[in-house]
Amino acid sequence: MAALARAVRKGDRRALGRAITLAESGREDHRAQAEQLLEALLPHRVDSIRVGISGVPGVGKSTLIETLGRHVIDNGKRVAVLAVDPSSKLSGGSILGDKTRMETLSREANAFIRPSPAGVTLGGVARRTREAISICEAAAYDLVIVETVGVGQSETAVKDMTDMFVLLLSPAGGDELQGMKKGIVELADMILVNKADGEFEMSARHAVSDYRSAIHLLRPASPNWQVPVAACSALTGMGIDEAWSQIEAYAQALGDSGEIAAQRSDQARAWMWSEVSDSLLDRLRGHPDVRAILTTLEDQVVAGKTTPAAAARRILKAFLSE
């Protein structure tokens, strides 16, 4: 683990991949090694900008990230992309493969792209994404982007592990503004309307105007930041430099005010309790007394022979009794 930590700190991308694979593993011996590795890397993390990018499938998240990533690298920065892919229900593996969709960026020496299967985790964020962010920061990446599966009810998970949440939208049709969930818009620290080129350019401009009006009706999350709404084209690169400038401005404004530091403290606390909950559930499912009754109780609940609450109490009693 000490040798792997040294290689990660030197920016060795193969070592970085091995470290994240270790962190993602569910094996108990690997978990112990991953904790040892993370402890060794903890003092060496750089103060990167953590950006979460979300949007419905097909909105162009991967193309935007590739264009943005190349722009940031051209400005002398290093970029890591943690792309959480939908999972195959058969194999559990990721099924889209962001390295193939970000082919140009993946060839950059100062870029690292890691697709990970979302698995059963709600919100489109892999369970170990937080640890992967820490590992990338120890490898001195200036910008860490978390790309999520898409907009969903639990998409707030990405907000709880990044500094800035970017919502990517397509040029609006007549009722897109009406159909967009208010909650996801309230989470956004920046809204970008993509595909503002060709025949969709005028629609994108109208969408920007609509969303700017909607944003003014919402209470700002921070007194130091007004959520920008802008059009861009990931295909042509239009608006990408402005988007990066807004990301830097956000990091500067909320960094100087202490809000990012406070937010990261809250996130670390929530991460600890999330790990407690997940670990307890793993232990519960693996407990021999629980395994002995679990299938029977599930069948009884499905058949309506017992209530879910009563079955849950029996499971907890089996788990807690010695």
N, C-alpha and C positions, 0 to 999 in steps of 0.2 A: 504493500500500500504506500509506503514512503517513496519508492521508486516511481510508482504511478502518479503520485501527487507531484513529484518533481517534473515529470514529463508533461503533465497538464499545465503546470505553471509556466513551462517554456513554450506553450502554445502548440504542442504536438497534437495534430487533429486526430490521429489514430488513437492516441492515449485518451483524448477527450471523449471519443466515441466509446472506448472501453469503459471509461469511468461512468458514463451515463447508462450504459448497458448494465453495469453492476448495480447502479442506483435503482434501476427499474426492475431488477430481479426480485421475485417474491421468495426465493429460497432463504431460509434462516441464516445459513452460513454467509451468504452473499449480503444479507442485510447487515450483519455484524461488520463485514469488511467495508461496506458502503459508509456506515457510520464512522468507522475509523478514518476513511478517506476524507469524508466531509469535515471532520474535526481538524485534520491536517491542513485542509485548504482554507478553512474559515478565516485565519488571520491575513490571508493573501488576496482576498477578493478586491477587485477595483470597484469604484463607484460608477457602475454603468447606468445607462438609461434603460429601464424596463418598459417595453411597450406591448400592449395586447392589441391584436387586430382581429375584428370579428365582422361577420356579414353573412348573408344567406349564401348557400352554395351557388356558384356560377357568377358571383358578383365580381370576381377577378382578384381575390385576395392574394393568391400566389404570384400573379403577374405584377401586382402592385408592390409586393414585398421584394420581388427580384429587382424591379426598377428603382425602388427606394434604396435597397441594399447597395446596388452599384453606385448610386449617387453618393451615399454616405462613405463608401470606400474611396471614391474619387476625391473626397474631402479629407482623406487621411485617417479614417476611422476603421475599426474592425467590427464586423457584424456577425452575430450568431442568431440563427433562426431555429426555433423549436416549433415544428409544425405538427400539430396533433391531428392525425388522420382518422377517418372513420375506421372501425375495426370489422374484420370479417368474423361473422358469428361461427364459422366453421373452424378457422385456424387461429383466430384471435389477433392476426397480424394486420398491419395497416394495408389498405387496399388501393390507395390513390398514388402514393409515392411522390412526395414533393421534390425529391432530388431530380426526378425526371421533368417536373413542371417548372423547376428553377435551374435549368441546365446551365445557363450562362453564369449565374451567380455562384453555382456550386464549383465552378472552375477557378474562381477568385481565391488567391492565396490567403486573403484576409477575411474570408467568409467561412462559416461553418453552418451546415444545414443538417438538422436531425429530425427526420420524421418518426413519430412515435404513435402506436395505436392507442386510441382513446379507451379501448376496453369497455368496462361497464361503468366507468366514471361519468357522473352527470356533469353537464356543462361543457362537454367537449374538451376537457383538459385532463391530460393523463395524471394519475395520482402522484407520480414522482416528478412532475414538471418543476415544482419549486426547487427540488434538489438539483435538477438539470440547470436551472438558472444560476444557482450558487456555483456549480462547477464551471459554467461558462464565464462567470465573473472572475473566478480564480485564474482562468486562462487569459484574462485581461482583454475581453471583448468590450468595446465601448458601448455598443447597442445590442440589447437582447430582445428579439421580437418573438412573441408567442402568438402563433396563428391557430385559431380554434376551428372546430368542425363547422360551426355555423351558429346562427341565432337560435336559441332555445330557452326554455323556462329557467334553466339553471346556469345560463351563460355568465352570471355574475361571478362564477369561479375565477375567470381570468382577471377580473377587476381586483380580486383579493390577492393577487400575486404579482401585479405589475404597478408601475408608477402612473402610466397614462393609458387610457382605454380609447382606441380609435374605432369608430363605427364606419364601415364602408357600405355604401348604398349604390344601387343602380339608378339611372335616370328615372324619375318618378312617373308612373302612370297617373291617371285621374285619382284613384283612391289609395295610393301607396301611403300617403301621409296619414290617412284615416286608419289604415290597417296596421301601421307600425306600432308595436307595443310602446306605450309611454315609458315603461320601466327601462327598456334598453336604451332609449334616447336619453333618459335622465342619467344613465351611467357614463355616457360618452364625454370624453374630454376634448375630442375633435371629431367632426363628421366630415367625411369625404364622399362626394358623389362621383363615382368612377364612370368610365366610358363616355367622357365628355368630348367626343370626337365624331367626325362624320355626321351622319344623319341624327345622332343622339345628342349632339352638342346643345341645341336649343332646349331640349327636354331637360338636360342636366342643369342648365342655367335656371330654368323655372324651378326645378327641384331645390336648388340651393336657396333661392328666394323663399320658397315655402318653409324649408327647415329653419332658416334664419328667423322667420316670423314665429315659428313654433318654439324655438329655443328661448326667445325673449319672454315667453309665457311661463317658463320653468324657473324655479329658484336656483340660482348658481350654487354649485357644490362648494366653491371656494370664492372668497371675496377678492382673491388675487388673480382670478382667471375667468375670462369670458370665452365660452366654448366657440371656436371658429367653425364655420361651415364653408366649404370650398369645393369647387369642381376640379377634377383631375382626369388625366388619361394615363393609365398604367401602360398602355400600348405605345403612345407617342412620347410619354415623359412630361407632358404638359401639367404643370401644377405640382410636380414632385419636389422641386427645390423649395417651393413655398411651404409644402407639408413638412419637410425636414426643418425648415426655419421655425415653424410653429412648435415642433417637438422640442427643439433646443430652447425656445422661449419658455415653454411650459416647465422644462427641467430647471431653468434658471430662476423663474419666478417663484415656483413652489419649493425649490431648493433653498432659496434665500429666506423664504418665510418660515422655513422649518416644517412645512406641511408634509413633504415627502418623507422626512425622517420620522415624523410621528406616524404616518401611514404605514411605513415599513415596520415600525415597532408593533403596531396593531396586527399587521399581517403575520409577523413572527409568532405572536401570542396565539392567533387563530390557527396557525400552522401546527403549533404544538398540540392544541386540543383536537385538531383534525386527525393528527397522527395517533393520539390516544384513542379516539373513537374507532379509527380504522383498525388499529392493532387489537383492540378489545374484540371487535367483530371477527377478525381473523382467528383469534384464540378461541372464541366461542364456537365458531363453526368447526374448528379442529378438535374440540374437546370430545373424548371418547363417549362420555355419558350423553352428550348432546347428539352426537352422530347416531347413537343407538335409538333415539326416539324421534329424530327430526323428520324422517320420511313418513312415519306413521302420523305424526301431528300435522304435517302438511296435507296429507290425504284427508284427514278428518276435517281440517279447515275448508278444503276445497269441496268436500261432500256436505258441508253444513252441519256436521255432527258436533262441532265445538266452535267456540268463537276465537277469532285471532288473538284477542286479549288473554283468554284462558290458556291458549297454546303458548303464547309468549311467556306467561308466568311459569309454566312448566319447564320451558327451555332454560329460563334464567335460574330456576331452582336447581336444575340438573348441573348447570355451569358453576353455580356458586357453592353447591354443597360439596363437602370434602368427605 
